[in-house]
């Protein structure tokens, strides 16, 4: 089996050395594979676009149209401006989460992949806020009542700074748990069976 053999060949490449620094490699490799899948599928869909859509075009028009409608419903018409980034990020995470083979690791089961995406989102939404509201963006952190403003600003700053950590750990926990659960279930079932038997 090609995928299993590829996985075995990658075992000794879990860590590689670049410029004297030891770097985890396997999740980076699978992230590149996810990007390659998206690029190839996007290219195939793009080159076959027609006024009478085929099956693949219909599928992707439904996916992209549904995601865009969801974005606009939640953000209003301004959501169309940021949809390419949000939609692209959604598809990127979806491909990374779904390993095509049980022996392959989901890149999002590695905390480094997730912190990179979380920091990107954190910088992106703050950039968009500053770009739109300029200096008035700071009012977003303030309470409606002026006496509460200093207290609420502190809380809001802490809340915003905690978001990358929250996004990272939630995605990591979900996917890591999903990867680990099948391996742990037989052991748990065996212990449960032994407890009932004795």
C-alpha positions as CSV (number, residue, x, y, z in Angstrom):
1,X,0.0,0.0,0.0
2,X,1.6,3.2,-1.2
3,X,0.3,5.5,1.6
4,X,1.3,3.1,4.3
5,X,4.8,2.8,2.8
6,X,5.0,6.6,2.5
7,X,4.1,6.9,6.1
8,X,6.8,4.4,7.2
9,X,9.4,6.2,5.1
10,X,8.4,9.5,6.9
11,X,8.8,7.9,10.4
12,X,12.5,8.8,10.5
13,X,11.7,12.3,9.3
14,X,9.5,13.3,12.3
15,X,12.3,15.8,13.0
16,X,14.7,17.4,10.6
17,X,17.6,19.8,11.2
18,X,17.6,23.2,9.4
19,X,20.4,25.6,10.1
20,X,21.2,23.8,13.3
21,X,17.6,23.9,14.6
22,X,15.6,20.7,15.1
23,X,12.2,21.1,13.4
24,X,9.1,18.9,13.4
25,X,8.6,17.8,9.9
26,X,5.7,15.4,9.5
27,X,2.8,17.8,10.2
28,X,4.5,20.3,7.8
29,X,4.6,17.7,5.1
30,X,0.9,16.9,5.5
31,X,0.1,20.6,5.5
32,X,1.9,20.9,2.2
33,X,-0.1,17.9,0.9
34,X,-3.4,19.7,2.0
35,X,-2.3,22.8,0.1
36,X,-1.4,20.7,-3.0
37,X,-4.8,19.0,-2.9
38,X,-6.6,22.4,-2.8
39,X,-4.4,23.9,-5.5
40,X,-4.9,20.9,-7.8
41,X,-8.7,20.7,-7.2
42,X,-9.0,24.4,-7.6
43,X,-7.1,24.3,-10.9
44,X,-9.2,21.4,-12.2
45,X,-12.5,23.1,-11.3
46,X,-11.2,26.5,-12.8
47,X,-10.1,25.0,-16.1
48,X,-13.4,23.2,-16.7
49,X,-15.8,26.1,-15.8
50,X,-18.7,26.4,-18.3
51,X,-22.1,28.0,-18.6
52,X,-23.6,24.5,-18.3
53,X,-21.8,23.2,-15.2
54,X,-20.6,19.7,-14.8
55,X,-20.9,17.6,-11.7
56,X,-17.6,18.9,-10.1
57,X,-18.5,22.5,-10.9
58,X,-22.0,22.0,-9.3
59,X,-20.5,20.5,-6.2
60,X,-18.0,23.4,-5.7
61,X,-20.5,26.1,-6.6
62,X,-22.8,24.7,-3.9
63,X,-19.9,24.6,-1.3
64,X,-18.6,28.1,-2.1
65,X,-22.1,29.6,-2.5
66,X,-23.2,28.0,0.8
67,X,-20.1,29.3,2.6
68,X,-20.6,32.8,1.1
69,X,-24.3,32.9,2.1
70,X,-23.4,31.8,5.6
71,X,-20.7,34.5,5.9
72,X,-23.1,37.3,4.6
73,X,-25.9,36.1,6.9
74,X,-23.6,36.5,9.9
75,X,-21.6,39.6,8.9
76,X,-23.8,41.4,6.5
77,X,-22.8,42.5,3.0
78,X,-19.4,43.5,4.2
79,X,-18.7,39.8,4.7
80,X,-18.2,39.4,1.0
81,X,-15.0,41.4,1.2
82,X,-13.4,39.0,3.7
83,X,-15.1,35.9,2.3
84,X,-12.1,34.8,0.2
85,X,-9.9,34.6,3.3
86,X,-12.5,33.0,5.5
87,X,-13.7,30.6,2.9
88,X,-10.2,29.6,1.9
89,X,-9.3,29.1,5.6
90,X,-12.4,26.9,6.1
91,X,-11.5,24.7,3.1
92,X,-7.9,24.5,4.2
93,X,-8.8,23.4,7.8
94,X,-11.4,21.0,6.4
95,X,-8.9,19.2,4.2
96,X,-6.3,19.1,7.0
97,X,-8.8,17.7,9.4
98,X,-9.7,14.7,7.2
99,X,-6.8,12.4,6.7
100,X,-7.5,10.2,3.6
101,X,-5.7,7.2,5.3
102,X,-5.8,6.1,8.9
103,X,-2.0,5.9,9.0
104,X,-1.6,9.6,8.0
105,X,-1.7,12.3,10.7
106,X,-4.0,15.3,10.4
107,X,-1.8,18.5,10.5
108,X,-4.3,20.1,12.8
109,X,-3.5,17.4,15.4
110,X,-0.2,19.2,15.8
111,X,-0.4,22.4,17.9
112,X,2.1,24.2,15.8
113,X,-0.1,24.2,12.7
114,X,-3.0,25.6,14.7
115,X,-1.1,28.4,16.5
116,X,0.0,29.6,13.0
117,X,-3.5,29.8,11.7
118,X,-4.8,31.3,15.0
119,X,-2.2,34.1,14.9
120,X,-3.0,34.8,11.3
121,X,-6.7,35.1,12.1
122,X,-5.9,37.3,15.1
123,X,-3.8,39.7,13.0
124,X,-6.2,39.6,10.1
125,X,-9.4,40.6,12.0
126,X,-7.5,43.3,13.9
127,X,-6.1,44.6,10.7
128,X,-9.6,44.7,9.1
129,X,-10.9,46.5,12.2
130,X,-8.2,49.2,12.2
131,X,-8.5,49.5,8.4
132,X,-12.3,50.2,8.6
133,X,-12.5,52.2,11.8
134,X,-9.0,53.7,12.1
135,X,-8.5,55.2,15.6
136,X,-12.2,54.6,16.5
137,X,-11.4,50.8,16.5
138,X,-10.4,51.3,20.2
139,X,-14.1,52.1,21.0
140,X,-14.9,48.4,20.3
141,X,-13.1,47.6,23.5
142,X,-15.0,50.1,25.6
143,X,-18.2,49.6,27.6
144,X,-21.4,51.6,26.6
145,X,-21.3,53.3,30.1
146,X,-18.2,55.6,30.5
147,X,-17.6,54.7,34.2
148,X,-17.1,51.1,33.2
149,X,-14.8,51.8,30.2
150,X,-11.4,51.3,32.0
151,X,-12.5,48.0,33.5
152,X,-14.1,46.7,30.3
153,X,-11.1,47.7,28.2
154,X,-8.8,45.6,30.3
155,X,-11.2,42.7,30.1
156,X,-11.6,43.1,26.3
157,X,-7.9,43.3,25.7
158,X,-7.4,40.1,27.8
159,X,-10.2,38.4,25.9
160,X,-8.8,39.3,22.5
161,X,-5.3,38.2,23.4
162,X,-6.6,34.9,24.7
163,X,-8.4,34.1,21.4
164,X,-5.4,32.7,19.6
165,X,-4.8,30.3,22.5
166,X,-8.5,29.4,22.6
167,X,-8.7,28.7,18.9
168,X,-5.5,26.7,18.9
169,X,-6.4,24.5,21.8
170,X,-10.0,23.8,20.7
171,X,-9.0,22.7,17.2
172,X,-6.0,20.8,18.5
173,X,-8.1,19.0,21.2
174,X,-10.9,18.1,18.8
175,X,-8.6,16.6,16.2
176,X,-6.0,15.0,18.5
177,X,-8.9,13.4,20.5
178,X,-10.4,12.1,17.3
179,X,-7.1,10.6,16.2
180,X,-6.4,9.0,19.6
181,X,-9.9,7.8,20.5
182,X,-9.9,4.7,18.1
183,X,-6.6,3.6,19.5
184,X,-7.9,3.9,23.1
185,X,-11.4,2.4,22.7
186,X,-10.2,-1.2,22.5
187,X,-8.3,-0.9,25.8
188,X,-11.2,0.8,27.5
189,X,-13.6,-1.9,26.2
190,X,-11.2,-4.7,27.4
191,X,-11.1,-3.1,30.9
192,X,-14.9,-2.7,31.0
193,X,-15.3,-6.3,29.9
194,X,-12.9,-7.6,32.6
195,X,-14.7,-5.5,35.3
196,X,-18.1,-7.0,34.3
197,X,-16.6,-10.5,34.1
198,X,-15.0,-10.3,37.6
